[in-house]
Amino acid sequence: MKMFLNFIKYLAFPIKLKKKAFINFFLKKKLFYIFDFRKNLTLKPLRVIGLYHFALLVPSRKNLAGILRKLINNVKFEGFADHGVSEAIRNDN
């Protein structure tokens, strides 16, 4: 979880801890993201089939561009997709 929090801090999202199980992200006093960390959650080793996913709900493409600008020099992107109602960015991690 520490690596994940560092990643979110790198994206410049202020973090406010409400409960041990939830992390709420606020940007301009609006709640955007809730992540659920289960106490007994175990991580699969790398190269094991599984779904590794997190979602960011941003108000506009301009906000998404700001996030991409922060990631572009540090993340190897694998692909992009426009699903009509959402957009996906894939990396090789």
Rosetta constraint file for C-alpha pairs under 8 A:
AtomPair CA 1 CA 5 HARMONIC 6.22 0.50
AtomPair CA 2 CA 6 HARMONIC 6.22 0.50
AtomPair CA 3 CA 7 HARMONIC 6.21 0.50
AtomPair CA 4 CA 8 HARMONIC 6.28 0.50
AtomPair CA 5 CA 9 HARMONIC 6.07 0.50
AtomPair CA 6 CA 10 HARMONIC 6.04 0.50
AtomPair CA 7 CA 11 HARMONIC 6.49 0.50
AtomPair CA 8 CA 12 HARMONIC 6.65 0.50
AtomPair CA 8 CA 13 HARMONIC 6.13 0.50
AtomPair CA 9 CA 13 HARMONIC 5.67 0.50
AtomPair CA 9 CA 14 HARMONIC 6.99 0.50
AtomPair CA 9 CA 15 HARMONIC 7.62 0.50
AtomPair CA 10 CA 70 HARMONIC 7.99 0.50
AtomPair CA 11 CA 67 HARMONIC 6.50 0.50
AtomPair CA 11 CA 70 HARMONIC 6.56 0.50
AtomPair CA 11 CA 71 HARMONIC 7.80 0.50
AtomPair CA 13 CA 25 HARMONIC 6.38 0.50
AtomPair CA 13 CA 26 HARMONIC 6.85 0.50
AtomPair CA 13 CA 27 HARMONIC 6.56 0.50
AtomPair CA 14 CA 25 HARMONIC 6.12 0.50
AtomPair CA 14 CA 26 HARMONIC 5.93 0.50
AtomPair CA 14 CA 27 HARMONIC 6.78 0.50
AtomPair CA 15 CA 23 HARMONIC 7.16 0.50
AtomPair CA 15 CA 24 HARMONIC 6.43 0.50
AtomPair CA 15 CA 25 HARMONIC 5.21 0.50
AtomPair CA 15 CA 26 HARMONIC 6.73 0.50
AtomPair CA 16 CA 23 HARMONIC 6.61 0.50
AtomPair CA 16 CA 24 HARMONIC 5.75 0.50
AtomPair CA 16 CA 25 HARMONIC 6.42 0.50
AtomPair CA 16 CA 26 HARMONIC 7.43 0.50
AtomPair CA 17 CA 22 HARMONIC 7.09 0.50
AtomPair CA 17 CA 23 HARMONIC 5.34 0.50
AtomPair CA 17 CA 24 HARMONIC 6.44 0.50
AtomPair CA 18 CA 22 HARMONIC 6.56 0.50
AtomPair CA 18 CA 23 HARMONIC 6.54 0.50
AtomPair CA 18 CA 24 HARMONIC 7.05 0.50
AtomPair CA 19 CA 23 HARMONIC 7.20 0.50
AtomPair CA 20 CA 37 HARMONIC 7.92 0.50
AtomPair CA 21 CA 36 HARMONIC 5.73 0.50
AtomPair CA 21 CA 37 HARMONIC 5.12 0.50
AtomPair CA 21 CA 38 HARMONIC 6.26 0.50
AtomPair CA 21 CA 39 HARMONIC 7.51 0.50
AtomPair CA 22 CA 34 HARMONIC 6.49 0.50
AtomPair CA 22 CA 35 HARMONIC 5.69 0.50
AtomPair CA 22 CA 36 HARMONIC 5.10 0.50
AtomPair CA 22 CA 37 HARMONIC 6.37 0.50
AtomPair CA 23 CA 33 HARMONIC 7.92 0.50
AtomPair CA 23 CA 34 HARMONIC 5.75 0.50
AtomPair CA 23 CA 35 HARMONIC 5.61 0.50
AtomPair CA 23 CA 36 HARMONIC 7.17 0.50
AtomPair CA 24 CA 31 HARMONIC 6.77 0.50
AtomPair CA 24 CA 32 HARMONIC 7.53 0.50
AtomPair CA 24 CA 33 HARMONIC 5.83 0.50
AtomPair CA 24 CA 34 HARMONIC 5.01 0.50
AtomPair CA 24 CA 35 HARMONIC 7.14 0.50
AtomPair CA 25 CA 31 HARMONIC 5.79 0.50
AtomPair CA 25 CA 32 HARMONIC 5.83 0.50
AtomPair CA 25 CA 33 HARMONIC 5.27 0.50
AtomPair CA 25 CA 34 HARMONIC 6.81 0.50
AtomPair CA 26 CA 30 HARMONIC 5.24 0.50
AtomPair CA 26 CA 31 HARMONIC 4.65 0.50
AtomPair CA 26 CA 32 HARMONIC 6.11 0.50
AtomPair CA 26 CA 33 HARMONIC 7.66 0.50
AtomPair CA 27 CA 31 HARMONIC 6.73 0.50
AtomPair CA 27 CA 32 HARMONIC 7.16 0.50
AtomPair CA 32 CA 56 HARMONIC 7.72 0.50
AtomPair CA 32 CA 57 HARMONIC 6.25 0.50
AtomPair CA 32 CA 58 HARMONIC 7.21 0.50
AtomPair CA 33 CA 56 HARMONIC 6.70 0.50
AtomPair CA 33 CA 57 HARMONIC 6.90 0.50
AtomPair CA 37 CA 41 HARMONIC 7.33 0.50
AtomPair CA 44 CA 48 HARMONIC 6.61 0.50
AtomPair CA 44 CA 50 HARMONIC 7.79 0.50
AtomPair CA 58 CA 63 HARMONIC 6.12 0.50
AtomPair CA 58 CA 64 HARMONIC 6.35 0.50
AtomPair CA 59 CA 63 HARMONIC 6.64 0.50
AtomPair CA 60 CA 64 HARMONIC 6.52 0.50
AtomPair CA 61 CA 65 HARMONIC 6.02 0.50
AtomPair CA 62 CA 66 HARMONIC 6.43 0.50
AtomPair CA 63 CA 67 HARMONIC 6.57 0.50
AtomPair CA 64 CA 68 HARMONIC 6.24 0.50
AtomPair CA 65 CA 69 HARMONIC 6.02 0.50
AtomPair CA 66 CA 70 HARMONIC 6.61 0.50
AtomPair CA 67 CA 71 HARMONIC 6.45 0.50
AtomPair CA 68 CA 72 HARMONIC 5.78 0.50
AtomPair CA 69 CA 73 HARMONIC 7.92 0.50
AtomPair CA 70 CA 74 HARMONIC 7.95 0.50
AtomPair CA 71 CA 75 HARMONIC 5.67 0.50
AtomPair CA 72 CA 76 HARMONIC 7.59 0.50
AtomPair CA 75 CA 91 HARMONIC 7.08 0.50
AtomPair CA 76 CA 91 HARMONIC 5.82 0.50
AtomPair CA 76 CA 92 HARMONIC 6.58 0.50
AtomPair CA 77 CA 89 HARMONIC 7.25 0.50
AtomPair CA 77 CA 90 HARMONIC 5.88 0.50
AtomPair CA 77 CA 91 HARMONIC 4.34 0.50
AtomPair CA 77 CA 92 HARMONIC 6.70 0.50
AtomPair CA 78 CA 89 HARMONIC 7.69 0.50
AtomPair CA 78 CA 90 HARMONIC 5.22 0.50
AtomPair CA 78 CA 91 HARMONIC 4.65 0.50
AtomPair CA 78 CA 92 HARMONIC 5.92 0.50
AtomPair CA 79 CA 89 HARMONIC 5.96 0.50
AtomPair CA 79 CA 90 HARMONIC 5.07 0.50
AtomPair CA 79 CA 91 HARMONIC 6.90 0.50
AtomPair CA 80 CA 87 HARMONIC 7.44 0.50
AtomPair CA 80 CA 88 HARMONIC 5.58 0.50
AtomPair CA 80 CA 89 HARMONIC 4.61 0.50
AtomPair CA 80 CA 90 HARMONIC 6.18 0.50
AtomPair CA 81 CA 87 HARMONIC 5.64 0.50
AtomPair CA 81 CA 88 HARMONIC 5.01 0.50
AtomPair CA 81 CA 89 HARMONIC 6.62 0.50
AtomPair CA 82 CA 86 HARMONIC 6.20 0.50
AtomPair CA 82 CA 87 HARMONIC 4.43 0.50
AtomPair CA 82 CA 88 HARMONIC 6.37 0.50
AtomPair CA 83 CA 87 HARMONIC 5.72 0.50
AtomPair CA 83 CA 88 HARMONIC 7.51 0.50
